[in-house]
Every structure is written in C-alpha cells, then in structure tokens.
Amino acid sequence: MVHWTTQWGTYLWVQTLLAFATANCPSVVPSATNFSVVYTMPFFQARNPIQNIVNNSLYQEVYVASQNVIEAVNRSLEKVWELPTGPVGGPECQICNLCDVDKDPSFLENTDNQVLLLDTLFMYLYSCGSSQYGVCYFHQLKANGEPPSPSKCLYRRESNSAAYCPDCLASGLGTKVTMVEEGQTVYFFVAVTVNDSVTQRYGRKSLSVRRPLATEDGFYSDVRGLTVLPGLRRTYSIRYVYSFFTQEFVYFLSVQRESPEQESSPLQTRLGRLPRNEWEMKRYREVVLECRFEPKRRRRRSSGGGVAGEPYRDVVYNVVQAAHFGRAGRELAAQLGAEEEDDILYGVFAVSDDDGATEDNSALCAFPMDNVNTAIDDGVDDCCKSGPEQLSRGLCHFQPCESCPHEVSPDP
C-alpha cells in the first residue's frame, strides 16, 4: 500500500511540471462507459439457506449457520472449519450425542438453527436448534482457524422432563434471543413463537429469562416467563422479528393480531420491553408501533381550470419485516428531533391484509427510543390514574383481560 501511494504521488508531480511548461492542460479523450465489465467479488456458498450469521472481529471469522451445520469463514470468505449440528441420529453429528435427550433411533431429525450467539468474554459460540426440544450447545472457539473444541450440551437429564424442561429453549416456529452480560454472568432473554405442541411436551415459554449454570451443563431451573394463554395457542401466533438491548432494557419486536379473541383482526407491530437487570415478568410492557406515510398535499388543476387538491392518503405500514438498532447521523438526528448519540430503532414495514399477505411496496421508519420509552411510561401512568376513559391493562394474550386499577371499584 505504501509503494502504491508513492507511485501515485510521483505521477502527479510529473504532470504538474508539464502543465507549467506548456501553459496548457493535457487533453483527455472521453471514453464511453463500459457496462459489460465483470467484477469478481469474493463469496461463500453455504450448503443450505443461511439461517443465522455472527461476526467474530477478534478472531476475524464469520460463523454461518444453516440446516445441520455451522461453518466458519475467514476475511477472504474461505471456509476454515465446519461443525455438523444434525441430523440427530445420523453419523455426521457427533455433538448430537452429547445431549442425553430421548430420540427415535429410526428417525433422523434435521436441525434448523434458531439461535447463534457469541460470548466474547469466554469465546463461546452458543447454538440452539429446532431439534432435541430446542436444547442449546456451546462451543469453545480456537484462534488461527482451528475448529472449536470442546462442545458441551446445556441439558441435564435429571433436571428436565416432558412436563417441565428448563433447559428447553428454542422453538422450530421461530426464536429470538438477546444475550446480556452482567459482570461474569450472561443472561439469555428469549422470545419464542409457540403453539400447543411447543408448550405442552418439553414445553417452552413465549418470553423468558435464562441464566446458564456455572457447571456449564444447563440453565437455572427457576425460569420466569410469560406464555400465550392455553385457549389462544392454536389461533393466536406471535412472530418475533428482532431483539436488542440498551443500557436499561431488553426489547422484543413482534407481529401479532390486534385482538387475541378475533382471528380476523388486523395485524400490528408491537415492541415489548423488559428491564435488563431483573428476572421478574411483572414489569413487562408492550407498545404498538405504526409506520405511517403522510405525503404532502399536492394541488392539481380541475377540469374547470381551477385548482383542486388530490385526495389525502394516510398509509399505515402495519407489519415490520426487518429491523436494526443503532444511532443516527447528524442530519437524520436533526430531522427526527434527536441527538446524534440517541438510540434509534429502524424498521422496514409493509402493508398487509387481514390474511397476512403483504403488498409489494414498503417503507422505512425510524423510532427514537426515548420517544418509545416515554410512550410506554405514559401508558402506565394513564392506567394508574383516574380519567374519563375506560382502560384495560392489556396483554390479554398473556393474562386474563382486566381493567386498569382505577377502573376497579373498591369493595364496600
């Protein structure tokens, strides 16, 4: 790189001398743009559709998870190692035998990766899949492109059963996990899409907080969480799209029906919030996020020569498709009325019909997290003080519908 820069500097110096000697700039013959140039870009072809990706900047590796395998690539996108994660019962998956989970020897169970997390403190790569009732593994990463070793299964047979399984974490219907480090301890904030089968045998919860044991063979058995009510699990689905955390809270972004009791109610996007420093679910809150497109009014000429305004269209993009948590630059922060260091949630939204089918067009919206937290806190305050409106505590998919405290008449 230094040699290239030196050559370029010498070239500029020679051109400058020629320009002063002739008093004229050298003519440049314009050339047509060649649109047929082929650019060769490095790439990595995974075995199957990619399900999760994690970047390890310290080891300069990227971990790519797809069905039945985790593959590691270097900065040149060359594969340096692979770790089979399925099918369970097949000879390829050596780590599958680490979990003493009941399995059908005559049935090969594929593993779709649901969770891939990197703990940079201990250099553990956590993976959880759709197989073996959603149990998780961690893999001790090695430097210099060496394959991970050892791998351990976070499951204790004596502490789990079909009736209660604190080590069962992921769901094949969809799982999002945010890992939060507090000192030497990590906490898994888990959001899972459930139905009857997921919650019954080796059941998993919709929302929960898990803490790995120091013995590195499972999670603490005291699992606090929230789960969709039994009567709604066949009809009311919550699809978790994204999860992230700030200094104070952990958030879950989801798409679900407006009303748990009405199967045809419109879909909406919600953001759930939990304090990051406690296990209890009593402080869980939700707020509805709407991405609106409100175009400026345009004027057009009417048939009589006058000026008439076009009909006003207020488009609500109700279903989030993808999201990213970060910060805004100076210009965007100014437009949002925020500061450059403020936390921002970005979301790509689409319009959906009552059946959930989305239209082709979409919109990008940015939500300053200070505004979101203020809206959540205002909702809590409104529920706790007297007012003219009849308010519900909400979250009727996790708990029976109840009125706000000020709506309940005291006993005589």
Helices and strands as residue ranges (DSSP letters): H 2-22, E 52-56, E 61-66, E 69-73, E 79-84, G 95-98, E 113-119, E 124-129, G 132-134, E 136-140, E 151-153, G 157-159, E 175-182, E 185-192, H 196-200, E 207-210, E 224-226, G 230-232, E 239-245, E 249-257, E 267-275, E 285-289, E 291-293, E 299-301, E 307-309, E 315-317, E 319-327, H 330-336, E 343-352, E 358-368, H 369-384, G 405-407
